[in-house]
């Protein structure tokens, strides 16, 4: 163990004293030469070594006489006079190292034993198994390559306080294997999604993150300013309108895994910047995309987790079963049996229902807007197993295609899992006159004080006038999906560096 954890008096060393001691050790290293060398290159990784050698017994490993070199952070040490054991950790895992003075030399061994937990060291040596059968590197060379000036968290407790984990993610990753596992799952899930889309001939593209007009979603944007052009710009709230311009341009299948920014409140499900997958396909409708999305998520879960059912916040979510499909109004009646279907088709009765459930309404709210509020407040959190909700009111879906038989609803659905929305799927609106009319309605709502209503986007209307093929589009919240794969209770747990209010000390 390091000096601060190996005090013979078993006394607690003040944190600032520990930092001062480490800095004095760095000064000694500087006095002898380069304290931060950059010429030592590892040829192997800790996790790869333990995985490749897992089935090689003691005798066979000795016969191999396999030499390896690794770089890693010192996570634990046992100093035993002229020989010591150390656990090194790199991004693939940990491996044990045996260091003996007679093998590495007196000066190198003195430097090693004078080091601390958290130091990054280079080790070269031959693999063997100890008496307890642990795969170990018998070091022939050891050298510190980066001196850690701050002590690691207590090895028995790690970094436990959530707020501190978010603010000091670099320490959280060092101290907590579960955090590292979460972000490995995130990376693997995104890679699996990308592979699935590319195998279906979707083209990955990049669209602007700064927009002259905020559009593609009902959300309040962040506003910035371009000095050279002397014009305001909006941080992207959604890439949708640019991706659909590509459909006009002849790219019939496109997707983007993108960062979006919305100037809204913080919660366990909301972060001002978040990651979305959006994908669009010409000559498809929302029924096709429900099938495609269901198949994609099922395959990604199986590939990343190795199982089809995952634990999420006290529930087991089974992705192997066909996803339930309900209309929005049927879902309200199914989860609140005291509500009759006819109650949801009368404005006065809807207002009475909202009052009974103490839901806040604006005087101008339409029947469709109240229906949506009832669904969101009474049903959404109860949708634990994957469920597609269909038949949304037209007035709350300004970019969706109207249903051919029932113009009061649109061809749209949302996917709910674990009590929260994960995906939004449309049959896209490609009628430029209908879209223009709905943009005007949004612009009027914006003038009336709705900060989340969309602007009128004349260039997008012009693009539609060139002809956009009938198409389906979908958006999937990557952060929320990863929450379910990792049983994370808050969106901040799956974002490496979530936005936080600065501390006064900052």
C-alpha positions as CSV (number, residue, x, y, z in Angstrom):
1,X,0.0,0.0,0.0
2,X,1.1,3.6,-0.5
3,X,2.8,5.6,2.3
4,X,-0.4,7.3,3.3
5,X,-2.1,4.0,3.8
6,X,0.9,2.2,5.3
7,X,1.6,4.5,8.3
8,X,3.1,2.3,11.1
9,X,1.3,4.3,13.7
10,X,-2.0,3.7,11.8
11,X,-2.7,7.4,12.0
12,X,-4.6,9.5,9.5
13,X,-2.5,11.7,7.3
14,X,-4.1,15.0,6.4
15,X,-5.1,15.3,2.7
16,X,-3.0,18.4,2.2
17,X,0.0,16.7,3.8
18,X,-0.4,13.8,1.5
19,X,-0.3,16.1,-1.5
20,X,2.8,17.9,-0.1
21,X,4.6,14.5,0.4
22,X,3.8,13.5,-3.2
23,X,5.0,16.8,-4.5
24,X,8.3,16.4,-2.6
25,X,8.7,13.0,-4.3
26,X,8.1,14.6,-7.7
27,X,10.8,17.1,-6.9
28,X,13.2,14.2,-6.2
29,X,12.3,12.6,-9.6
30,X,12.8,15.9,-11.4
31,X,16.2,16.4,-9.8
32,X,17.3,13.1,-11.3
33,X,16.0,13.7,-14.8
34,X,12.7,13.6,-16.8
35,X,9.9,13.0,-14.3
36,X,7.3,12.5,-17.1
37,X,9.0,10.2,-19.6
38,X,7.3,9.5,-22.9
39,X,9.5,6.8,-24.5
40,X,8.1,3.7,-22.7
41,X,5.4,2.1,-24.9
42,X,3.4,-0.9,-23.6
43,X,3.0,-3.8,-26.0
44,X,0.2,-5.5,-24.1
45,X,-3.0,-4.7,-22.1
46,X,-3.9,-6.0,-18.6
47,X,-7.3,-7.4,-19.5
48,X,-6.1,-9.0,-22.6
49,X,-3.3,-10.8,-20.7
50,X,-5.6,-12.2,-18.1
51,X,-8.2,-13.3,-20.7
52,X,-5.7,-14.9,-23.0
53,X,-3.9,-16.8,-20.2
54,X,-7.1,-17.8,-18.3
55,X,-6.9,-21.4,-19.3
56,X,-3.1,-21.8,-19.3
57,X,-1.9,-23.7,-16.2
58,X,1.2,-23.0,-14.1
59,X,3.5,-25.5,-15.9
60,X,2.4,-24.5,-19.4
61,X,2.8,-20.8,-18.6
62,X,6.3,-21.4,-17.2
63,X,7.2,-23.3,-20.4
64,X,5.9,-20.4,-22.6
65,X,8.3,-17.9,-20.9
66,X,6.1,-15.2,-22.4
67,X,7.4,-11.6,-22.0
68,X,4.9,-8.8,-21.8
69,X,5.0,-5.0,-21.1
70,X,2.2,-2.9,-19.8
71,X,1.5,0.6,-18.5
72,X,-1.1,1.1,-15.8
73,X,-2.1,2.9,-12.6
74,X,-1.1,1.4,-9.3
75,X,-4.3,0.4,-7.5
76,X,-3.0,-1.6,-4.6
77,X,0.5,-2.6,-3.3
78,X,2.0,-5.0,-0.8
79,X,5.5,-3.9,0.1
80,X,7.5,-6.9,1.6
81,X,11.1,-5.8,2.1
82,X,13.0,-6.9,-1.0
83,X,9.9,-8.0,-3.0
84,X,6.5,-6.6,-3.5
85,X,3.2,-7.2,-5.3
86,X,1.2,-4.5,-7.1
87,X,-2.1,-4.4,-9.0
88,X,-1.9,-2.4,-12.2
89,X,-5.0,-1.1,-14.0
90,X,-5.4,0.1,-17.5
91,X,-8.6,0.6,-19.6
92,X,-9.0,-3.2,-20.2
93,X,-8.7,-4.3,-16.6
94,X,-6.2,-5.2,-13.9
95,X,-3.1,-7.5,-13.7
96,X,-0.8,-8.4,-10.8
97,X,2.9,-7.6,-10.9
98,X,5.7,-9.1,-8.8
99,X,8.6,-6.8,-8.3
100,X,11.9,-8.0,-6.7
101,X,14.9,-5.8,-5.9
102,X,17.4,-8.4,-7.3
103,X,15.5,-8.4,-10.7
104,X,14.9,-4.6,-11.3
105,X,17.9,-3.1,-9.5
106,X,18.3,-1.3,-6.2
107,X,17.5,2.2,-7.5
108,X,14.5,1.2,-9.5
109,X,13.2,-0.8,-6.6
110,X,13.7,2.1,-4.2
111,X,11.8,4.4,-6.5
112,X,9.0,1.8,-6.8
113,X,8.6,1.4,-3.1
114,X,8.8,5.1,-2.6
115,X,5.9,5.6,-5.0
116,X,2.2,6.0,-4.2
117,X,-1.2,4.6,-5.1
118,X,-2.4,6.3,-8.3
119,X,1.1,6.5,-9.9
120,X,1.2,5.3,-13.5
121,X,4.1,2.9,-14.1
122,X,5.6,0.9,-16.9
123,X,6.4,-2.8,-16.3
124,X,8.2,-5.3,-18.4
125,X,8.5,-9.0,-17.4
126,X,7.6,-12.6,-17.8
127,X,4.2,-14.2,-17.0
128,X,3.8,-16.8,-14.3
129,X,1.2,-18.1,-11.8
130,X,1.7,-17.5,-8.1
131,X,1.1,-20.2,-5.4
132,X,-2.5,-18.9,-5.3
133,X,-2.7,-19.5,-9.1
134,X,-3.0,-15.8,-10.0
135,X,-1.6,-14.6,-13.3
136,X,1.3,-12.3,-12.5
137,X,4.0,-10.4,-14.3
138,X,7.5,-11.1,-12.9
139,X,9.0,-7.7,-13.5
140,X,12.4,-7.3,-15.0
141,X,11.9,-3.5,-15.5
142,X,9.7,-1.0,-13.7
143,X,9.6,2.8,-14.0
144,X,7.2,5.5,-13.0
145,X,5.9,7.4,-16.0
146,X,3.4,9.7,-14.3
147,X,3.5,10.8,-10.7
148,X,0.0,11.2,-9.1
149,X,0.0,14.3,-6.9
150,X,-3.4,13.7,-5.4
151,X,-4.3,10.6,-3.4
152,X,-6.8,8.0,-4.6
153,X,-10.1,7.6,-2.8
154,X,-10.1,5.1,0.0
155,X,-9.9,1.7,-1.7
156,X,-12.6,0.1,0.4
157,X,-15.2,2.8,-0.2
158,X,-14.2,4.3,-3.5
159,X,-15.8,7.6,-4.6
160,X,-19.4,7.1,-3.3
161,X,-21.1,10.5,-3.2
162,X,-23.1,10.9,-6.4
163,X,-22.6,14.6,-6.7
164,X,-18.9,14.2,-6.4
165,X,-18.9,11.4,-8.9
166,X,-20.5,13.7,-11.5
167,X,-18.2,16.6,-10.8
168,X,-15.0,14.5,-10.6
169,X,-15.8,11.9,-13.2
170,X,-12.1,11.2,-13.8
171,X,-11.7,10.0,-10.2
172,X,-15.0,8.2,-10.3
173,X,-13.8,6.2,-13.3
174,X,-10.6,5.4,-11.5
175,X,-12.2,4.3,-8.3
176,X,-15.4,2.6,-9.4
177,X,-15.4,-0.4,-11.7
178,X,-19.2,-0.1,-12.0
179,X,-18.9,3.4,-13.6
180,X,-16.3,2.1,-16.1
181,X,-18.7,-0.8,-16.9
182,X,-21.6,1.7,-17.5
183,X,-19.6,3.7,-20.1
184,X,-18.3,0.6,-21.8
185,X,-21.9,-0.6,-22.2
186,X,-22.8,2.9,-23.6
187,X,-20.0,2.7,-26.2
188,X,-20.9,-0.9,-27.1
189,X,-24.6,0.0,-27.5
190,X,-23.9,2.9,-29.8
191,X,-21.5,0.8,-31.9
192,X,-24.2,-2.0,-32.2
193,X,-26.8,0.5,-33.2
194,X,-24.5,2.0,-35.8
195,X,-23.7,-1.4,-37.2
196,X,-27.4,-2.4,-37.4
197,X,-28.3,0.7,-39.4
198,X,-25.3,0.4,-41.7
199,X,-26.2,-3.2,-42.4
200,X,-29.7,-2.0,-43.5
201,X,-27.9,0.5,-45.9
202,X,-28.5,3.6,-43.9
203,X,-25.9,6.3,-44.6
204,X,-24.3,8.0,-41.6
205,X,-24.2,11.8,-42.0
206,X,-23.4,15.0,-40.1
207,X,-25.6,18.0,-40.0
208,X,-25.1,21.5,-38.5
209,X,-25.1,22.0,-34.7
210,X,-25.7,25.8,-35.1
211,X,-28.9,26.8,-36.8
212,X,-30.2,30.1,-38.1
213,X,-33.7,28.9,-37.2
214,X,-34.4,26.6,-34.3
215,X,-36.6,23.7,-35.6
216,X,-37.2,20.0,-35.6
217,X,-38.8,19.7,-32.2
218,X,-40.9,21.7,-29.7
219,X,-38.2,22.9,-27.3
220,X,-36.6,26.1,-26.1
221,X,-33.2,26.5,-27.7
222,X,-29.9,27.9,-26.4
223,X,-29.0,31.1,-28.3
224,X,-25.5,32.1,-29.2
225,X,-23.9,34.8,-31.5
226,X,-21.7,34.6,-34.6
227,X,-19.3,37.6,-34.4
228,X,-18.1,37.6,-38.0
229,X,-21.6,37.3,-39.5
230,X,-23.1,39.4,-36.7
231,X,-26.1,37.2,-36.4
232,X,-27.8,35.1,-33.7
233,X,-27.6,31.4,-33.9
234,X,-29.4,28.6,-32.1
235,X,-27.8,25.4,-30.8
236,X,-29.4,22.4,-32.4
237,X,-32.5,21.1,-30.7
238,X,-32.9,18.4,-33.3
239,X,-31.3,17.5,-36.7
240,X,-34.7,16.5,-38.2
241,X,-35.2,19.2,-40.8
242,X,-31.7,18.9,-42.2
243,X,-31.9,15.1,-42.4
244,X,-35.2,15.4,-44.3
245,X,-33.5,17.8,-46.7
246,X,-31.2,15.0,-47.5
247,X,-34.2,12.8,-48.4
248,X,-35.1,15.6,-50.9
249,X,-31.5,15.4,-52.2
250,X,-31.8,11.7,-53.0
251,X,-30.2,10.1,-49.9
252,X,-33.1,7.7,-49.2
253,X,-31.7,6.2,-46.0
254,X,-29.8,8.5,-43.6
255,X,-29.0,8.5,-39.8
256,X,-27.1,10.7,-37.4
257,X,-26.0,10.0,-33.8
258,X,-25.9,13.5,-32.6
259,X,-25.7,15.9,-29.7
260,X,-28.8,18.0,-29.1
261,X,-29.2,21.1,-26.8
262,X,-32.4,22.1,-25.2
263,X,-32.8,25.0,-22.7
264,X,-35.0,23.2,-20.3
265,X,-35.0,22.0,-16.7
266,X,-32.9,19.3,-15.1
267,X,-34.3,16.0,-13.9
268,X,-33.4,12.4,-13.6
269,X,-34.5,12.0,-17.2
270,X,-33.4,15.4,-18.7
271,X,-30.0,17.0,-19.3
272,X,-29.6,20.2,-21.3
273,X,-27.3,18.4,-23.8
274,X,-28.0,14.8,-24.7
275,X,-27.4,12.2,-27.4
276,X,-30.0,11.3,-30.0
277,X,-30.2,8.8,-32.8
278,X,-32.3,10.0,-35.7
279,X,-32.9,8.0,-38.8
280,X,-35.1,8.4,-41.9
281,X,-36.1,6.1,-44.8
282,X,-37.9,7.0,-48.0
283,X,-40.8,4.8,-49.0
284,X,-41.6,3.6,-45.5
285,X,-44.2,4.5,-42.9
286,X,-44.4,4.5,-39.1
287,X,-45.6,0.9,-39.0
288,X,-42.4,-0.1,-40.9
289,X,-40.3,1.8,-38.4
290,X,-42.1,0.3,-35.4
291,X,-41.1,-3.1,-36.7
292,X,-37.5,-1.9,-37.5
293,X,-37.0,-0.2,-34.1
294,X,-38.3,-3.2,-32.2
295,X,-36.0,-5.6,-34.0
296,X,-33.0,-3.2,-33.7
297,X,-33.4,-2.7,-29.9
298,X,-33.9,-6.4,-29.3
299,X,-30.7,-7.3,-31.2
300,X,-28.7,-4.5,-29.5
301,X,-29.8,-5.6,-26.0
302,X,-28.9,-9.2,-26.8
303,X,-25.5,-8.3,-28.3
304,X,-24.5,-5.8,-25.6
305,X,-25.9,-7.5,-22.5
306,X,-25.8,-11.2,-23.6
307,X,-29.4,-11.6,-22.4
308,X,-32.8,-10.3,-23.6
309,X,-34.2,-9.3,-20.2
310,X,-32.6,-6.6,-18.1
311,X,-33.1,-5.3,-14.6
312,X,-34.1,-1.6,-14.4
313,X,-35.1,0.2,-11.2
314,X,-36.8,-2.8,-9.5
315,X,-38.4,-4.1,-12.7
316,X,-37.3,-6.7,-15.2
317,X,-37.7,-5.4,-18.8
318,X,-38.1,-8.2,-21.3
319,X,-37.0,-7.2,-24.8
320,X,-37.6,-10.7,-26.2
321,X,-41.4,-10.4,-26.3
322,X,-43.3,-8.5,-29.0
323,X,-43.6,-4.9,-28.0
324,X,-47.2,-3.9,-26.9
325,X,-49.0,-1.5,-29.2
326,X,-51.8,0.8,-27.9
327,X,-53.5,4.0,-29.1
328,X,-53.0,6.9,-26.8
329,X,-56.7,7.0,-25.8
330,X,-56.9,3.2,-25.3
331,X,-53.9,3.4,-23.0
332,X,-55.7,6.0,-20.9
333,X,-58.8,3.8,-20.6
334,X,-56.8,0.6,-20.0
335,X,-54.7,2.1,-17.1
336,X,-57.6,4.1,-15.7
337,X,-60.7,1.9,-16.1
338,X,-63.0,4.5,-14.5
339,X,-62.5,6.7,-17.6
340,X,-64.9,6.0,-20.5
341,X,-63.7,6.3,-24.1
342,X,-66.5,8.9,-24.8
343,X,-65.1,11.1,-22.0
344,X,-62.0,11.6,-24.1
345,X,-63.8,12.9,-27.1
346,X,-65.6,15.8,-25.4
347,X,-63.8,19.0,-24.5
348,X,-66.0,19.7,-21.4
349,X,-65.5,16.2,-20.1
350,X,-61.8,16.4,-20.8
351,X,-61.5,19.6,-18.8
352,X,-63.5,18.0,-16.0
353,X,-61.1,15.0,-16.0
354,X,-58.1,17.3,-15.8
355,X,-59.6,19.1,-12.9
356,X,-60.4,15.8,-11.1
357,X,-56.8,14.7,-11.4
358,X,-55.5,18.2,-10.5
359,X,-53.8,18.8,-13.8
360,X,-52.8,22.3,-14.8
361,X,-54.4,23.6,-18.0
362,X,-54.2,26.8,-20.0
363,X,-57.6,28.2,-21.1
364,X,-56.7,27.9,-24.8
365,X,-55.8,24.2,-24.7
366,X,-57.4,22.1,-27.4
367,X,-59.0,18.7,-27.0
368,X,-55.8,17.0,-28.4
369,X,-53.5,18.9,-26.0
370,X,-55.6,17.9,-23.0
371,X,-55.7,14.3,-24.2
372,X,-51.8,14.4,-24.3
373,X,-51.6,15.9,-20.9
374,X,-53.9,13.2,-19.4
375,X,-51.8,10.5,-21.1
376,X,-48.5,11.9,-19.9
377,X,-49.6,12.4,-16.3
378,X,-51.8,9.3,-15.8
379,X,-50.2,6.6,-18.0
380,X,-46.6,7.2,-19.0
381,X,-44.9,6.1,-15.8
382,X,-46.9,2.8,-15.8
383,X,-45.5,1.7,-19.2
384,X,-42.7,-0.5,-17.9
385,X,-42.5,-3.2,-20.6
386,X,-41.7,-1.9,-24.2
387,X,-44.9,-0.3,-25.5
388,X,-45.7,1.7,-28.7
389,X,-48.3,4.4,-28.2
390,X,-50.0,5.4,-31.5
391,X,-52.6,7.9,-32.8
392,X,-51.4,11.2,-31.4
393,X,-53.5,14.3,-31.9
394,X,-52.5,16.5,-34.9
395,X,-52.2,19.7,-32.9
396,X,-49.3,18.3,-30.8
397,X,-47.4,16.8,-33.8
398,X,-46.5,19.6,-36.1
399,X,-44.1,17.6,-38.3
400,X,-46.1,14.4,-38.6
401,X,-48.2,13.3,-41.6
402,X,-52.0,13.4,-41.0
403,X,-53.8,10.1,-41.1
404,X,-55.5,9.7,-44.4
405,X,-58.8,8.6,-42.9
406,X,-58.8,10.6,-39.7
407,X,-57.2,14.1,-40.1
408,X,-57.5,14.8,-36.3
409,X,-54.7,12.3,-35.6
410,X,-51.3,11.8,-37.2
411,X,-49.3,8.7,-38.2
412,X,-47.0,8.8,-35.2
413,X,-46.1,6.7,-32.3
414,X,-43.8,6.9,-29.3
415,X,-42.0,4.0,-27.6
416,X,-42.1,3.8,-23.8
417,X,-39.9,1.6,-21.7
418,X,-39.4,1.7,-18.0
419,X,-42.0,4.4,-17.6
420,X,-40.3,6.9,-19.9
421,X,-40.3,7.8,-23.6
422,X,-37.4,6.3,-25.5
423,X,-38.3,6.8,-29.1
424,X,-40.5,9.0,-31.3
425,X,-41.5,7.7,-34.7
426,X,-43.4,9.4,-37.6
427,X,-44.7,8.9,-41.0
428,X,-43.1,12.1,-42.3
429,X,-45.1,15.1,-43.5
430,X,-44.1,15.7,-47.1
431,X,-47.0,18.0,-48.2
432,X,-45.4,21.5,-48.4
433,X,-48.7,23.3,-48.1
434,X,-49.8,21.4,-45.1
435,X,-46.4,21.9,-43.5
436,X,-46.4,25.6,-44.2
437,X,-49.9,25.9,-42.6
438,X,-48.6,24.1,-39.5
439,X,-45.5,26.2,-39.3
440,X,-47.8,29.3,-39.4
441,X,-49.8,27.8,-36.5
442,X,-46.5,27.3,-34.6
443,X,-45.3,30.8,-35.3
444,X,-48.6,32.2,-34.0
445,X,-48.3,30.1,-30.8
446,X,-44.7,31.5,-30.5
447,X,-46.0,35.1,-30.8
448,X,-48.5,34.3,-28.1
449,X,-45.7,33.4,-25.7
450,X,-45.0,29.7,-26.3
451,X,-41.2,29.6,-26.2
452,X,-41.1,26.0,-27.3
453,X,-43.1,26.5,-30.5
454,X,-41.3,26.3,-33.8
455,X,-40.2,29.1,-36.1
456,X,-41.5,29.3,-39.7
457,X,-38.7,27.7,-41.8
458,X,-39.1,29.0,-45.4
459,X,-36.1,27.2,-46.7
460,X,-37.4,23.8,-45.5
461,X,-40.8,24.6,-47.2
462,X,-38.9,25.3,-50.4
463,X,-37.0,22.0,-50.0
464,X,-40.4,20.2,-49.7
465,X,-41.6,21.9,-52.8
466,X,-38.9,20.2,-54.8
467,X,-40.5,16.9,-53.7
468,X,-39.6,14.8,-50.7
469,X,-40.6,11.1,-51.1
470,X,-43.0,9.6,-48.6
471,X,-40.9,8.5,-45.6
472,X,-40.7,7.4,-42.0
473,X,-38.4,9.0,-39.4
474,X,-37.5,8.1,-35.8
475,X,-35.6,9.5,-32.9
476,X,-34.2,7.4,-30.1
477,X,-32.8,8.8,-26.9
478,X,-29.5,7.1,-26.5
479,X,-29.0,8.3,-22.9
480,X,-32.3,6.9,-21.7
481,X,-31.8,3.6,-23.6
482,X,-28.4,3.2,-21.9
483,X,-30.0,3.9,-18.5
484,X,-32.1,0.7,-19.0
485,X,-29.1,-1.4,-20.1
486,X,-27.1,-0.3,-17.0
487,X,-30.0,0.0,-14.4
488,X,-29.1,3.7,-13.9
489,X,-31.6,5.7,-11.9
490,X,-30.6,9.1,-13.4
491,X,-29.5,10.3,-16.8
492,X,-26.4,11.9,-15.2
493,X,-25.2,8.4,-14.5
494,X,-24.8,7.6,-18.2
495,X,-23.4,11.0,-19.3
496,X,-19.6,11.3,-18.7
497,X,-19.7,15.0,-17.9
498,X,-23.2,16.1,-17.1
499,X,-24.0,19.8,-16.7
500,X,-23.9,20.9,-13.1
501,X,-24.4,24.2,-11.3
502,X,-20.9,25.5,-10.3
503,X,-20.0,25.3,-6.6
504,X,-19.4,28.6,-4.8
505,X,-15.8,27.5,-4.4
506,X,-15.4,27.2,-8.2
